């Protein structure tokens, strides 16, 4: 079993693209991975604190790999080819990584703004507490903002 490695110039080209797209290079890390095509050791570039990665690989002397995220799914593949083709796949990956990292998690937002119904007692008809009032106003403003931006 041999280990596939990238040239220093290739890694530097990736670093330049990372900086060009406005990423902080310290959020990336090179680790040892296993290529999905070759099933041999190969470099893997990860985005720290996420499951996102670009796994480099080599199939019969051609660059290839797998990565996450993609435009339509969690994982994609770059078909074998020359370095220029592989670098296009890296750019594609970085653009979609940028989109995913910038996208808010709307499902988490829903959970954060959910009012716990167990705190309400149907037999009591007291005015809202200040905290309840703030939650209601915030929720109404969120709905207004959503309607304004989607009409």
C-alpha positions as CSV (number, residue, x, y, z in Angstrom):
1,X,0.0,0.0,0.0
2,X,1.4,3.4,-1.0
3,X,0.4,6.8,0.3
4,X,-0.9,9.4,-2.2
5,X,0.3,12.9,-1.5
6,X,-0.2,16.3,-2.9
7,X,2.6,18.5,-4.0
8,X,3.4,21.6,-1.9
9,X,2.4,23.8,-4.9
10,X,-1.0,22.0,-5.1
11,X,-1.6,22.6,-1.3
12,X,-0.5,26.2,-1.7
13,X,-2.9,26.7,-4.6
14,X,-5.8,25.3,-2.4
15,X,-4.7,27.7,0.4
16,X,-4.8,30.7,-2.0
17,X,-8.3,29.7,-3.1
18,X,-9.4,29.4,0.6
19,X,-8.2,32.9,1.3
20,X,-9.6,34.3,-2.0
21,X,-13.1,33.1,-1.0
22,X,-12.8,34.8,2.4
23,X,-12.3,31.8,4.6
24,X,-10.1,31.8,7.7
25,X,-7.4,29.3,6.8
26,X,-7.1,28.3,10.5
27,X,-10.6,26.7,10.3
28,X,-9.1,24.1,7.9
29,X,-6.9,21.1,8.8
30,X,-5.0,18.5,6.8
31,X,-5.5,15.0,8.2
32,X,-4.7,11.5,7.0
33,X,-7.7,9.9,5.2
34,X,-8.4,7.0,3.0
35,X,-9.3,7.5,-0.6
36,X,-12.7,6.0,-1.6
37,X,-11.4,5.0,-5.1
38,X,-8.0,3.6,-4.2
39,X,-8.8,2.6,-0.6
40,X,-5.3,3.8,0.2
41,X,-4.0,6.5,2.5
42,X,-4.5,10.0,1.1
43,X,-4.7,13.6,2.3
44,X,-8.1,14.9,3.6
45,X,-8.8,18.6,4.1
46,X,-11.5,19.1,6.8
47,X,-13.4,22.2,8.0
48,X,-13.0,22.1,11.7
49,X,-16.0,21.6,13.9
50,X,-18.1,20.2,11.0
51,X,-18.5,17.0,9.0
52,X,-17.4,18.9,5.9
53,X,-14.3,17.6,4.0
54,X,-12.5,17.2,0.7
55,X,-10.9,13.7,0.5
56,X,-8.2,13.6,-2.2
57,X,-7.4,10.4,-4.0
58,X,-5.7,9.0,-7.0
59,X,-7.0,6.4,-9.5
60,X,-4.4,5.0,-11.9
61,X,-2.4,8.3,-11.9
62,X,-5.4,10.6,-12.1
63,X,-6.6,12.9,-9.4
64,X,-10.1,12.3,-8.0
65,X,-11.8,12.5,-4.7
66,X,-15.0,12.9,-2.6
67,X,-16.2,15.9,-0.7
68,X,-19.0,17.3,1.4
69,X,-21.1,19.5,1.0
70,X,-22.2,19.6,-2.6
71,X,-24.9,21.6,-4.3
72,X,-27.6,19.0,-3.9
73,X,-26.5,16.4,-1.4
74,X,-24.3,15.8,1.6
75,X,-21.6,14.1,-0.4
76,X,-20.2,14.3,-4.0
77,X,-17.4,12.9,-6.1
78,X,-14.9,14.3,-8.5
79,X,-14.2,12.0,-11.4
80,X,-10.6,11.1,-12.3
81,X,-8.6,13.7,-14.3
82,X,-5.7,16.1,-14.3
83,X,-4.9,18.5,-11.5
84,X,-6.7,21.4,-13.2
85,X,-10.0,19.3,-13.1
86,X,-9.3,18.4,-9.5
87,X,-8.8,22.1,-8.6
88,X,-12.1,22.9,-10.2
89,X,-13.8,20.3,-7.9
90,X,-12.0,22.0,-4.9
91,X,-13.4,25.4,-5.9
92,X,-16.8,23.9,-6.3
93,X,-16.6,22.3,-2.9
94,X,-15.4,25.6,-1.3
95,X,-18.2,27.6,-2.9
96,X,-20.8,25.2,-1.5
97,X,-19.0,25.0,1.9
98,X,-19.3,28.8,2.0
99,X,-23.0,28.7,1.2
100,X,-23.7,26.0,3.8
101,X,-21.8,27.7,6.6
102,X,-23.6,31.0,5.9
103,X,-27.0,29.4,5.9
104,X,-29.0,29.7,9.1
105,X,-30.4,26.6,10.7
106,X,-34.1,27.5,10.5
107,X,-35.2,24.3,12.3
108,X,-33.0,25.3,15.3
109,X,-34.6,28.8,15.2
110,X,-38.0,27.2,15.5
111,X,-37.0,25.2,18.5
112,X,-35.4,28.3,20.1
113,X,-38.6,30.3,19.8
114,X,-41.0,27.6,20.9
115,X,-43.1,28.5,23.9
116,X,-43.4,25.8,26.5
117,X,-47.2,25.1,26.7
118,X,-46.8,23.4,30.1
119,X,-46.2,26.8,31.7
120,X,-49.8,27.8,31.0
121,X,-52.7,26.9,33.2
122,X,-56.1,27.1,31.6
123,X,-57.8,27.9,34.9
124,X,-55.8,31.1,35.4
125,X,-56.6,34.2,33.3
126,X,-53.7,36.4,34.5
127,X,-52.1,39.0,32.2
128,X,-49.0,37.9,30.4
129,X,-45.7,38.1,32.2
130,X,-43.0,40.4,30.8
131,X,-41.1,37.5,29.5
132,X,-44.2,36.0,27.8
133,X,-45.1,39.4,26.3
134,X,-41.5,39.8,24.9
135,X,-41.8,36.3,23.3
136,X,-45.1,37.2,21.7
137,X,-43.8,40.5,20.4
138,X,-40.7,38.8,19.1
139,X,-42.7,36.1,17.4
140,X,-45.0,38.6,15.7
141,X,-42.1,40.7,14.5
142,X,-40.5,37.5,13.1
143,X,-43.7,36.7,11.2
144,X,-43.9,40.3,9.9
145,X,-40.3,40.2,8.8
146,X,-40.8,36.9,7.0
147,X,-43.9,38.1,5.2
148,X,-42.2,41.4,4.2
149,X,-39.2,39.6,2.7
150,X,-41.2,36.8,0.9
151,X,-43.8,39.0,-0.8
